[in-house]
Amino acid sequence: MSSTQWRIALSILLSVFFLTTQAQAFPFGKKTAGIEESAQAPCGPGGMTITPSGSYIVSCHQFFNPEMKVMRLNKDGIWEPFPNRAMNTGEGNAPLVLDSVLGVECDKDGIVWMLDNGRRTEKQPKLVAWNTKKKRLHRVIPITEAALVETSFLDDLALDPEEPFIYLADPAGGDDAALIVVDLVTGLSRRVLHGDYAVRAGKIGLQMDGQAVVVKRPDGRQVKPLSGVNPITVDKKGRWLFFGPMNSRILYQIETKDLRNSALLEEELAGRIKRVSGQKPIASSMSIDSKGNIYFADIQRHAITYISVVDQRLHTLITDSRILWPDGLCFGTDGKLHFFTSQLHRSAIFNAGKDRSQPPFWVFKIKAKASGTVGR
């Protein structure tokens, strides 16, 4: 990797990840009842959604340098480029080319929204929507330059189920993290809560496989990057957006109507943030069921955990030795909670340029405390 490539890769990592030291080791060695092996992802996955027809859509994480950016598991059980090969590779007459997609989410109409952060080749970030029912490009929305900063690394998205808006998480460089509100009517986006305490990077460390997760440079030096806000999710009625820094224990919520209100001053908007719980785990994905229980892809515990709507405390839904950096939490057509294991800590960027991941990248499903639905 050239010095320029390393500098770009490091700047991306400084935008997204975090770490240091203390955590409990997980007792490996046995499978857990109640967890089902549903599929094997075709790449080191970054995000996942499920369509109303039951298809898995998986984004391929840019840290694994994949050829394809997004893949779909078809009816024959074969993974294929999504929405097509041309938009993944630039071959032929593609209307556009995907650069580096992480966040993906499908709405109730079967439209898959892909958040392309553009950091693989330094392209302008954009939202790309594909209609899976009509099999055609639905919409492309470039993210307004005014809503971005130099370190922006758009990571996660949440669709509003009632209003024509999408909310984005930008962990950026940690201290300059923010939420971004995208108006689907005008196509404009606004950066909100920039640098607020509720979105800035926390300081809780992470251990995986018995050691601290660090970025290991080819020259042997180690870097401890930090992460701002990520992940985010919206409740099923669209009233609340839940969010928090990835490496923070605090989960926050804010009413979506306030996020949509461009007349509010930043300090007024910040004053409407509410604290939900101080027990949020280190997680890169979360989802919410029909009853309001909030689920986390709990990286450090090799688990899926949840904050109960009843007592606002953290509980364990399931742990398993195969759950290696879980992510992609979403509900399927079966009402179950689906997720994958990315092994992201074993990617080359964390291991001095050597990819130590070992397929399969499992896609699992489990029964949640209450059912959920596909789409919003």
C-alpha positions in Angstrom: 0.0 0.0 0.0 1.5 3.4 -1.0 1.8 6.2 1.5 -1.1 8.0 -0.2 -3.3 5.0 -0.1 -2.4 4.5 3.6 -3.2 8.1 4.4 -6.6 7.8 2.8 -7.3 4.5 4.6 -6.2 5.9 7.9 -8.3 9.0 7.5 -11.3 6.7 6.9 -10.6 4.7 10.0 -10.2 7.8 12.1 -13.7 8.7 10.9 -15.3 5.5 11.9 -13.6 3.4 14.6 -12.3 3.6 18.1 -10.8 1.4 20.8 -8.6 0.6 23.6 -8.3 -1.9 26.3 -10.6 -3.5 28.8 -13.4 -6.0 28.2 -14.4 -9.5 29.3 -13.2 -12.4 27.2 -16.0 -14.4 25.6 -16.1 -18.2 26.3 -15.7 -19.7 22.8 -16.5 -23.3 22.0 -20.2 -24.1 21.8 -23.2 -23.2 19.7 -26.3 -21.7 21.2 -29.8 -23.0 20.9 -32.2 -20.6 19.2 -29.8 -19.2 16.6 -30.3 -20.4 13.0 -27.7 -20.3 10.2 -29.7 -18.7 7.4 -27.0 -18.0 4.7 -23.4 -17.2 4.2 -22.6 -13.7 3.0 -20.5 -13.6 -0.3 -18.1 -11.0 1.1 -17.0 -9.3 4.2 -20.4 -7.6 4.8 -21.0 -4.0 5.8 -24.8 -3.7 5.9 -27.9 -5.7 5.2 -31.6 -5.3 4.5 -34.4 -7.7 3.5 -37.0 -7.0 0.8 -40.7 -7.6 1.1 -40.2 -10.6 -1.2 -37.7 -12.0 1.4 -34.4 -11.4 -0.5 -31.2 -10.6 1.4 -29.4 -7.5 0.2 -25.9 -7.2 1.6 -23.3 -4.4 1.1 -19.7 -5.5 0.9 -17.5 -3.6 3.3 -14.9 -1.4 1.6 -12.2 -2.5 4.2 -12.2 -5.9 2.5 -11.6 -4.2 -0.9 -14.4 -6.2 -2.7 -15.0 -6.2 -6.4 -18.7 -5.8 -5.9 -20.3 -3.2 -3.7 -23.7 -4.7 -3.1 -25.0 -8.3 -3.5 -28.4 -10.0 -3.5 -29.3 -13.6 -2.7 -31.6 -14.7 -5.5 -34.3 -17.3 -5.5 -31.9 -20.0 -6.6 -29.7 -19.4 -3.5 -27.0 -17.7 -5.6 -25.4 -14.3 -4.7 -25.4 -11.9 -7.6 -24.5 -8.2 -8.0 -27.2 -5.8 -6.9 -28.9 -4.1 -8.6 -26.7 -5.3 -11.5 -23.1 -5.9 -12.4 -22.7 -2.7 -14.4 -23.6 -0.4 -11.4 -21.0 -2.3 -9.3 -18.2 -2.3 -11.8 -18.8 0.6 -14.2 -19.0 -1.8 -17.2 -21.4 -1.1 -20.0 -23.9 1.8 -19.9 -24.5 2.0 -16.2 -26.6 5.0 -15.2 -24.2 5.5 -12.3 -21.5 3.5 -10.5 -21.6 2.5 -6.8 -18.4 3.5 -4.9 -18.5 2.3 -1.3 -21.9 1.4 0.1 -22.3 0.5 3.8 -25.9 1.4 5.0 -28.8 -0.3 3.2 -32.5 -0.3 4.0 -35.6 -1.3 2.2 -38.9 0.4 2.5 -42.4 -1.2 2.5 -42.7 -0.6 -1.3 -39.6 -2.7 -2.1 -37.3 0.2 -2.8 -33.8 -0.4 -1.5 -32.0 2.7 -0.4 -28.2 2.4 -0.5 -25.9 4.9 1.3 -22.8 5.4 -0.8 -20.2 7.2 1.3 -17.8 7.7 -1.7 -14.7 7.3 0.4 -13.2 4.4 -1.6 -12.3 6.7 -4.5 -13.2 10.0 -3.0 -16.6 10.5 -4.8 -19.4 12.7 -3.6 -21.6 10.8 -1.2 -25.1 9.9 -2.4 -28.2 8.0 -1.7 -29.1 5.5 -4.5 -32.6 4.0 -4.5 -33.5 0.9 -6.6 -37.1 -0.3 -7.1 -37.0 -4.1 -6.7 -40.5 -4.6 -7.9 -40.2 -2.6 -11.1 -36.5 -3.5 -11.4 -35.3 0.0 -12.2 -33.4 2.9 -10.8 -35.8 4.9 -8.6 -33.8 7.9 -7.5 -30.3 9.3 -6.9 -29.8 12.0 -4.3 -26.3 13.6 -3.9 -25.7 14.6 -0.4 -25.5 18.4 -0.2 -21.9 19.7 0.2 -23.0 22.0 3.0 -24.0 18.9 5.0 -20.6 17.4 4.9 -17.2 18.0 6.4 -13.7 16.9 5.3 -13.7 13.8 7.5 -17.3 12.7 6.6 -17.8 9.0 6.5 -21.5 8.3 6.0 -22.2 5.0 7.7 -25.8 4.3 8.6 -29.3 5.4 7.5 -32.8 5.3 8.9 -35.9 5.7 6.8 -38.8 7.7 8.2 -41.9 5.4 7.9 -44.4 8.3 7.8 -42.6 11.4 6.3 -40.5 11.8 3.2 -37.2 12.0 5.0 -34.1 9.9 5.6 -31.7 10.3 8.5 -28.0 9.6 8.2 -25.2 9.0 10.7 -21.9 10.7 10.0 -19.3 9.7 12.7 -16.8 11.8 10.8 -13.6 12.4 12.8 -15.3 11.9 16.2 -15.4 15.4 17.5 -17.1 16.7 14.3 -19.7 14.0 14.1 -23.3 14.9 13.2 -26.7 13.7 12.0 -27.8 14.5 8.5 -31.4 15.1 7.6 -32.3 14.4 3.9 -35.6 15.8 2.5 -36.8 13.5 -0.2 -39.1 16.2 -1.6 -36.5 18.8 -2.2 -33.5 16.5 -2.4 -31.6 18.8 0.0 -29.8 17.7 3.1 -28.9 19.5 6.4 -26.2 18.8 8.9 -27.6 18.9 12.5 -26.2 18.5 16.0 -22.7 19.0 14.6 -20.2 18.2 17.4 -22.9 17.9 20.0 -22.0 15.8 23.1 -24.6 13.2 22.1 -22.9 12.4 18.7 -19.2 12.9 19.6 -16.9 10.0 20.0 -16.8 8.3 23.4 -13.8 6.7 25.0 -14.9 3.1 25.8 -12.4 0.5 24.5 -12.9 -2.8 22.7 -11.3 -6.2 22.8 -11.8 -9.0 20.3 -10.3 -12.5 20.2 -8.6 -11.7 23.5 -6.8 -8.5 22.5 -7.4 -4.8 21.9 -8.6 -3.9 18.5 -6.2 -1.4 17.0 -5.2 -0.2 13.6 -1.8 -1.8 12.8 0.3 0.1 10.3 2.8 -1.7 8.1 5.6 0.1 10.0 4.4 -1.6 13.2 2.9 1.5 14.8 -0.6 1.3 16.2 -3.3 3.9 15.9 -6.3 4.3 18.2 -9.1 5.9 16.2 -12.3 7.2 17.6 -15.9 6.9 16.3 -18.8 9.4 16.5 -22.5 8.7 16.1 -23.3 5.2 14.8 -25.7 3.3 14.6 -29.2 4.9 14.3 -32.7 3.6 14.0 -36.3 4.9 13.9 -39.2 3.4 15.8 -42.0 1.8 13.8 -44.3 4.8 14.1 -41.6 7.2 13.0 -41.8 9.4 16.1 -38.3 8.8 17.6 -34.8 8.5 16.2 -32.5 6.5 18.5 -28.8 7.1 18.3 -25.5 7.3 20.1 -21.7 7.2 19.5 -20.5 3.7 18.7 -18.1 3.5 21.7 -20.4 5.2 24.2 -22.7 3.6 26.9 -25.4 6.2 26.4 -28.4 5.8 24.1 -30.3 8.9 23.1 -33.5 9.7 21.4 -34.9 12.8 19.7 -38.3 13.3 18.0 -38.1 13.2 14.2 -40.4 16.2 13.9 -37.7 18.2 15.6 -35.1 16.9 13.3 -37.3 17.9 10.3 -37.9 21.4 11.7 -35.3 23.6 10.0 -36.5 26.6 11.9 -35.0 25.3 15.2 -31.7 26.7 16.2 -28.9 24.2 16.9 -29.0 24.9 20.7 -32.8 24.4 20.6 -32.5 21.1 18.8 -29.8 19.9 21.2 -32.1 20.8 24.1 -34.7 18.3 22.9 -32.4 15.3 23.0 -33.5 12.8 25.7 -31.3 10.1 27.4 -32.8 6.6 27.1 -30.3 4.5 28.8 -26.7 4.4 30.1 -26.2 0.7 29.3 -25.8 0.8 25.5 -23.2 -1.7 24.4 -20.4 -1.1 21.8 -22.4 -1.8 18.7 -22.4 -1.0 15.0 -26.0 -1.8 14.3 -29.4 -1.6 16.1 -33.0 -2.3 15.3 -36.4 -1.9 17.1 -39.3 -4.3 17.3 -43.1 -3.6 17.3 -43.1 -3.3 21.1 -40.3 -0.8 21.3 -37.5 -3.1 22.5 -34.2 -1.9 21.0 -31.7 -4.5 19.8 -27.9 -4.2 19.4 -25.3 -6.1 17.4 -23.1 -6.3 20.5 -19.5 -6.6 19.2 -17.7 -7.0 22.5 -20.0 -9.7 23.9 -20.3 -11.7 20.7 -24.0 -11.3 21.2 -27.3 -9.7 20.4 -28.5 -7.7 23.3 -31.5 -5.4 23.8 -32.7 -2.6 26.0 -36.2 -3.6 27.2 -39.0 -1.2 26.8 -40.2 -2.3 30.2 -37.2 -1.4 32.4 -34.8 0.4 30.1 -32.1 -2.0 31.1 -29.7 -4.0 28.9 -30.5 -7.8 28.6 -28.9 -10.5 26.5 -31.0 -12.2 23.8 -28.3 -14.6 22.6 -24.6 -15.2 22.6 -22.6 -17.6 20.4 -18.9 -18.1 19.6 -19.7 -17.7 15.8 -20.9 -14.1 16.3 -17.7 -12.3 15.3 -18.3 -8.5 15.0 -22.1 -8.7 14.4 -23.9 -6.1 12.3 -26.8 -5.7 9.8 -29.6 -6.1 12.3 -33.0 -6.1 10.5 -36.3 -7.9 10.6 -37.4 -10.4 7.9 -40.7 -11.5 6.4 -40.7 -14.2 9.0 -40.8 -11.7 11.8 -37.4 -12.8 13.1 -34.4 -10.7 13.7 -31.6 -11.3 11.1 -27.9 -10.2 11.3 -24.5 -11.2 10.0 -21.0 -11.6 11.3 -18.5 -9.4 9.5 -15.2 -10.3 11.2 -14.2 -6.6 10.6 -11.5 -6.7 13.3 -9.8 -9.3 11.1 -9.7 -7.2 8.0 -6.4 -6.0 6.6 -6.7 -2.4 7.9 -6.6 -3.7 11.5 -3.8 -6.2 10.9 -0.9 -4.4 9.2 -2.2 -5.0 5.7 -3.0 -8.7 6.0 -6.6 -9.9 5.8 -7.1 -12.5 8.6 -10.8 -13.1 8.1 -11.9 -16.6 7.7 -15.2 -17.3 5.8 -18.0 -18.1 6.2 -19.4 -14.8 7.1 -22.6 -16.2 8.6 -26.0 -14.7 8.3 -28.1 -15.7 11.3 -31.7 -15.3 12.4 -33.2 -15.5 15.9 -36.6 -14.9 17.5 -36.8 -11.5 19.1 -38.8 -10.5 22.2 -41.5 -9.2 19.8 -41.9 -9.4 16.0 -40.8 -6.8 13.5 -41.6 -6.0 9.9 -39.7 -5.6 6.7 -39.6 -2.0 5.3 -41.0 1.1 6.8 
